[in-house]
Amino acid sequence: MAPLVEHGFPLFPLSLVALPSEQIRLHIFEARYRTMIDECLERESEFGIVWLADDELKVVGCACEIDRVLERMEDGRLNILARATRPFRLVERDDTLAYPAGTIEWVLDSEETPDGTAIRAAHESYGTLVLAATDEAPETDALSAMSAYEMAATVEFGLQAKQRLLELRSENARLRLLARLLRAALKRLEFVDRAQARARSNGRVRFG
C-alpha cells in the first residue's frame, strides 16, 4: 500500500485549481520551478498544484504528473503538458528545498453506496450542456462511465466552484454539487444565446 503521507513534495502555487483527470498546459519560467520540473522529469514523480488565492495558499491541492515537455527554450524556459491525478492536503510547508515543497497527506473518499439519483442527474445535466454548447451529444457509454471529476474537468467553472469540488471527500456529494453547477452553466449559456440573438437584431445588448 502506498504511503498516505509524503515529505518534501514539490508544490506549484498558482492562480488556478486543477481537478483529477484535467490536462493543464504550463509555462515554466522561474528558475526554482524549472529546477522542480527537471527533478520531477528525472524521477518520473508528481508535483502538486495548489490555488494561491489573494495571497492565501489553499490547503487542498491536486497532484499532477508530466505527460510531456511541449517545448524547451534556449534560456531554460519550458512549456509542459501535465495531467492532474489525485487530491492531497497540505500538512506543513517545507522551506529547505530549492523550490516550494511541503509535507502532504493523500486524501481518500469516504466509503459509501453510489447514489443512482445523483449519478443520473449529473450525467443528464452534463449531456444537456455538452449538446447545447457543441451541437453534439456525448457518446452514451463514455458518458455513463464519467466521474464527477472527469465531467467537471471539461467545463470552465470558476475557481471557487472547482475548489469546492476538489475538497469534497464524497463522490455522491461531488455529483450533486456538479449537477447544480451544470444547470447554472446551462442557464448562462441559454442567456448568452438569447442575448446574442437580441444583439443581432438591435445591437444594444451589453453584459455587466
Beta strands, then each sheet from edge to edge (+ up, - down):
strand 1: 5-14
strand 2: 23-28
strand 3: 47-53
strand 4: 56-57
strand 5: 60-72
strand 6: 78-94
strand 7: 101-106
sheet 1: 2+ 6- 5+ 3- 1- 7+
sheet 2: 2+ 6- 5+ 3- 4+
end
